[in-house]
């Protein structure tokens, strides 16, 4: 069964590689798209690993059926006067929207649901 052990070791090594990438992204303060561009990573692959690793973390915490969070916490790295009244929302597929920071939460929720809904 050397092949199985080699495969398991390769899978574990790949997981650790992507965990390190996610850590570096979190430390960078960059948006996902900017981090991927800077590090020559494919956005779709990055998103897949981010969701997959989040699923492992949820299962490890006894939440085996937990869906990935719809929203994640954000940290402001650098804000300019022009940016302080805006909110950027990052969506699936590397899309993003800019809103006034004072947008009504119900309106924002309706917009996100409409954009994230499966096509008709």
C-alpha positions as a printed NumPy array, in Angstrom:
array([[  0.   ,   0.   ,   0.   ],
       [  2.881,   2.392,  -0.573],
       [  0.857,   4.101,  -3.289],
       [ -1.979,   4.868,  -0.862],
       [  0.445,   6.264,   1.721],
       [  2.175,   8.358,  -0.948],
       [ -1.188,   9.692,  -2.084],
       [ -2.232,  10.533,   1.482],
       [  1.065,  12.298,   2.102],
       [  0.683,  14.277,  -1.128],
       [ -2.871,  15.295,  -0.211],
       [ -1.773,  16.38 ,   3.257],
       [  1.131,  18.338,   1.797],
       [ -1.223,  20.097,  -0.627],
       [ -3.625,  20.982,   2.224],
       [ -0.771,  22.448,   4.239],
       [  0.42 ,  24.403,   1.197],
       [ -3.021,  25.991,   0.779],
       [ -3.423,  26.605,   4.517],
       [ -0.176,  28.573,   4.346],
       [ -1.445,  30.507,   1.317],
       [ -4.657,  31.356,   3.214],
       [ -2.611,  32.498,   6.216],
       [ -0.442,  34.699,   4.001],
       [ -3.568,  36.147,   2.348],
       [ -5.071,  36.965,   5.752],
       [ -1.851,  38.628,   6.863],
       [ -1.515,  40.576,   3.609],
       [ -4.584,  42.768,   4.037],
       [ -5.192,  42.478,   0.281],
       [ -8.485,  41.576,  -1.338],
       [ -8.664,  38.024,  -2.603],
       [ -8.409,  39.196,  -6.215],
       [ -5.399,  41.436,  -5.517],
       [ -3.626,  38.682,  -3.572],
       [ -4.213,  36.198,  -6.401],
       [ -2.925,  38.646,  -9.009],
       [  0.159,  39.469,  -6.954],
       [  0.945,  35.782,  -6.354],
       [ -0.092,  34.541,  -9.814],
       [ -2.822,  32.288,  -8.392],
       [ -6.018,  31.315, -10.224],
       [ -8.981,  32.925,  -8.493],
       [-11.258,  29.925,  -8.947],
       [ -8.712,  27.548,  -7.473],
       [ -8.104,  29.92 ,  -4.563],
       [-11.864,  30.154,  -3.881],
       [-12.261,  26.38 ,  -4.016],
       [ -9.492,  25.815,  -1.466],
       [-10.822,  28.581,   0.758],
       [-14.275,  26.925,   0.853],
       [-12.835,  23.428,   1.191],
       [-10.55 ,  24.36 ,   4.075],
       [-13.423,  26.219,   5.763],
       [-15.48 ,  23.016,   5.495],
       [-12.714,  21.008,   7.154],
       [-12.507,  23.563,   9.953],
       [-16.293,  23.443,  10.459],
       [-16.32 ,  19.642,  10.571],
       [-13.416,  19.687,  13.008],
       [-15.505,  21.849,  15.321],
       [-18.424,  19.407,  15.294],
       [-20.39 ,  21.275,  12.639],
       [-20.295,  18.637,   9.919],
       [-23.364,  19.944,   8.093],
       [-22.44 ,  23.608,   8.399],
       [-22.469,  25.602,   5.19 ],
       [-19.649,  28.044,   4.559],
       [-20.502,  31.443,   6.024],
       [-22.408,  33.768,   3.73 ],
       [-20.373,  36.675,   5.051],
       [-16.907,  36.774,   6.498],
       [-15.345,  39.314,   8.801],
       [-13.491,  42.152,   7.152],
       [-10.637,  44.27 ,   8.324],
       [ -9.872,  47.713,   6.986],
       [ -6.237,  47.864,   6.028],
       [ -6.005,  51.365,   4.68 ],
       [ -8.825,  53.801,   4.189],
       [ -8.682,  57.121,   2.453],
       [-11.102,  59.981,   2.955],
       [-12.813,  59.009,  -0.295],
       [-13.153,  55.362,   0.838],
       [-14.387,  55.836,   4.389],
       [-18.023,  56.192,   3.337],
       [-18.019,  53.16 ,   1.04 ],
       [-18.46 ,  49.449,   1.599],
       [-17.028,  46.851,  -0.788],
       [-18.83 ,  43.523,  -0.897],
       [-16.923,  40.591,  -2.416],
       [-19.148,  37.978,  -4.041],
       [-18.621,  34.546,  -5.543],
       [-16.774,  34.436,  -8.827],
       [-14.46 ,  37.305,  -7.867],
       [-17.211,  39.892,  -8.293],
       [-17.401,  42.907,  -6.04 ],
       [-19.838,  45.754,  -5.467],
       [-19.326,  49.179,  -3.915],
       [-22.055,  50.685,  -1.752],
       [-22.52 ,  53.695,   0.433],
       [-21.578,  52.686,   3.99 ],
       [-25.063,  53.817,   5.057],
       [-26.956,  51.348,   2.849],
       [-30.046,  49.84 ,   4.442],
       [-29.172,  46.288,   5.621],
       [-32.449,  44.856,   4.271],
       [-31.754,  46.348,   0.843],
       [-28.197,  44.994,   0.869],
       [-29.489,  41.555,   1.868],
       [-32.004,  41.573,  -1.   ],
       [-29.29 ,  42.558,  -3.487],
       [-26.962,  39.796,  -2.307],
       [-29.746,  37.17 ,  -2.453],
       [-30.64 ,  38.224,  -5.986],
       [-27.022,  38.098,  -7.155],
       [-26.182,  34.807,  -5.465],
       [-29.372,  32.998,  -6.517],
       [-29.009,  30.286,  -9.136],
       [-29.936,  31.407, -12.664],
       [-33.506,  30.853, -13.809]])
